Amino acid sequence: MQIYKVGGAVRDRLLGKPVTDIDWVVVGATAEEMLAKGFRPVGSDFPVFLHPKSGEEYALARTERKSGRGYGGFTFHASPEVTLEEDLIRRDLTINAMAEDDHGVLTDPYHGQQDLENRLLRHVSPAFAEDPLRVLRVARFAARYAGLGFQVAPDTLELMRQLSESGELEALTPERSWKEISRALMEDHPQVFIQVLRDCGALKVLLPEVEALFGVPQPAAHHPEIDSGVHTLSVLEQAALHKQPLSVRWACLLHDLGKGLTPQSEWPQHIAHEHKGLKLIKQVNERFKAPRDCQELALLVGQYHTHGHRALELKPSTLAELLQSFDVYRRPQRFEEFIAACEMDARGRLGLEERAYPQANYLRGAATAARTVAVQPLLEQGFKGPELGEALKRERLKALKAYKEQHSR
């Protein structure tokens, strides 16, 4: 029995990055031997065991063969005869197909170290094209390591293109797709993930609503970058630079989908794109079964982001409706995330990345003014039921009028 550290732990150590998860592969052992040593089995698909003390995953060396469609369509074979090289060749990228023994000796049959030095994301073997999930994984790695200068190797991009055209991407479950998309959006350069998907033709399969934004012009006065797709990538880039949470990044990706529906005859104007985009945002949310907080924020940002930009001009009554739509009295955090998404949208424009966004503090102040209206005095005046609700609305509107007047001076 020989045990090797494999995959990401080896790759990240060689890159000088912190190693968080460690995967181990066991060569020359049977499941019975693992159980005899106190390892606990997990998963029914293939032989993976948890270490009795550390709880880390140890997998028996295995080969795999394509047996059906999609990510799960594989038959695995594990036995003591499977070599380390045979186990490594089934992995996705050469930089993930290296192993290290307990003396730190590197096994690198597919030149992963060389590709690390050349900053290339390259597939290990033609079997790469058997698993559609790898299109998303490679795009995610491109987003993770873009800051180090990594790029997808041209021959790998070609295989990704073939996979995108094969219809295999449609076999991915919403859960698997969302897992990769959400992880990619939280990388340092999520815009690279979207760009790589676009480069290999996967974006028009997975997110045709986002693909449709590219080539659609916007007014140069507000959008020096002109192109709606380019703008979306820039907004996503700003969201990552400002360390925004997943819900904000998801909303940033989908906020302008309505612009893809504008007839060419109306370009570069996009009248009512906020309202038109809602059915598309809903569509994308449902396709990937996004978590509820992501779904809700994306819809609210899609509908109200131009309100955010025009905050200083809004009438007190419109401001009151906006705050009500976000339920700021019970869910203040969601309104804070909306403000963040609006600011990323304002900064995601060529040459305007550093500009101030006074609307943010103005909106926060408005929410505070409305929230400070106390219920107790109204109860003491005898208001109850629906009448209490109406009285509360009137008092909040009064507070917002005073707030606006104070800011107009």
Number of C-alpha atoms within 10 A of each C-alpha: 10 11 20 23 20 22 24 19 22 24 21 16 11 14 14 9 10 10 13 8 10 14 16 23 22 23 22 17 18 18 17 9 12 22 14 10 10 13 20 16 18 14 8 7 10 15 20 22 22 18 17 12 8 7 11 14 18 24 22 26 27 23 19 16 13 15 12 11 17 19 18 16 14 17 13 13 14 20 16 15 13 18 15 23 16 15 19 26 23 19 20 25 26 26 27 26 27 28 26 19 14 10 7 11 10 16 19 18 17 21 15 23 22 13 17 19 11 12 18 22 26 25 29 22 15 12 16 22 22 20 21 23 23 21 25 25 19 26 28 27 20 28 26 21 18 19 10 10 10 19 21 19 14 12 11 23 23 16 19 28 19 16 23 23 14 12 13 18 23 14 14 18 16 14 13 13 18 18 13 18 21 17 15 26 27 20 20 18 25 29 24 25 26 27 20 23 25 21 15 21 20 24 21 15 16 21 16 16 23 26 21 18 22 17 13 19 22 19 15 11 8 12 18 14 19 19 18 24 24 20 26 25 23 24 27 29 23 26 31 22 12 11 14 17 15 18 23 27 29 23 25 29 27 25 30 29 28 26 28 25 16 19 12 12 7 9 14 18 15 20 13 12 20 21 15 20 23 22 13 22 25 15 13 19 21 13 16 17 16 20 12 11 12 18 19 19 24 26 22 20 27 29 21 17 21 15 17 25 19 10 19 17 14 15 13 20 16 14 24 22 14 21 19 15 12 19 14 18 14 10 10 16 12 19 23 17 19 25 23 22 31 27 24 26 26 24 22 25 23 14 11 13 16 10 11 11 15 12 19 19 11 17 20 14 15 21 23 17 18 24 16 11 17 12 14 9 10 17 12 9 9 9 17 13 7 9 12 16 13 13 16 18 18 14 16 23 21 18 20 23 19 14 18 20 10 9 10 9 5
